[in-house]
């Protein structure tokens, strides 16, 4: 009997990827179907459905589920879900599709990734989704821009996934599905596991947060984004090398598992923190590290909005729990890493640490203090930035 938290919404994972033996026949059938192109975000959501990360969803959401997620963070049957998972297409294509029809879902290169049985077609209020989910309608926000640029009509229905793209091969050993992380945790004898979300190489603040989590839980899942990021973010391949060298040199062996997943960031701040918690529960995690401005961008969200939103949801919405940690920094007077809850000293004694500031230092040719990032990590990053010159 597993001692890990249950998957969201029930006792079983629900991956939608068709078994390998059945894919060839369905792929052949899909080639004869009407094609519906997906955006990069929709493709990433299909991949999350395929691997079981979005358990217990069976496909793309209909109108009632979309509205419920936006307004109440619940689907029409009461399932907690903080961000709608939808598929759009243009009006002309939608007009040619009839209810009950099977359509082939393709990525931006035309490759077939799945089959959708269309149960419903509907329009959405884009500004409503942006206001509720992103707390802004500013088109400069990348998540808002995605919503406002999507097709006029949403298609809904159950999905059969046929492909996981390049991820299993490109990230062999790192691309771990929920069933695989759960098996690893059980093999390690872990019952409590903290997830650490990252789309950046881990600097000293990240390392500090991760080690706090290891003090509290049996183990840590360092779980990084492999899907599309915003311009200027460091590529996954470089990030993986940087995290590998950090773990090898500064973590106790067998306290961490590093994995990657194919989501495309929405930068929805508090709502995305909840989504991150939800699908980490599917991966077998009992806790999610929630630091400053989790999944945020710019000044759209307060530094602790992602902490507060966990107190606003109904009790029992999630089994996974947040590990809320204050702003972290290096304090020269304390002589080490600290947070606002543990360090009594002023701003003049503190070195603020962030991925954004690290990228600025490299771009400007500034020396990077050892208090900011470990030297082994800096070597990996320096090699990457030197290659851009």
Buried (B, 14 or more C-beta within 10 A) or exposed (E): EEEBBBBBBEEEBBBBBBEEEEBEEBBEEBEEBEEBBBBEBBBBBBBBBBBBBBBBBBBBBBBBBBBBBBEBBBBBEEBBBBBBBBBBBEEEBBEEBEEEBBBBBBBEEEEBBBBBBBBBBBEBEBEBBBBBBBBBBEEEBBBBEBBBEBBBBBBBBBBBBBBBBEBBEEBEEBBBBBBBBBBBBBEBEBBBBBBBBBBBBBBBBBBBBBBBBBEEBBBBBBBBBBBBBEEEBBEBEBBBBBBBBBBEEBBEEEBBBBBBBBBBBBBBBBBBBBBBBBBBBBBBBBBBBBBBBBBBBEEBBBBBBBBEBBEEBEEEBBBBBBBBBBBBBBBEEBEEBBBEEEBEEEEEBBBEBBBEBBBEBBEEEEEBEEBBBBEBBBEBBEEBBEEEE
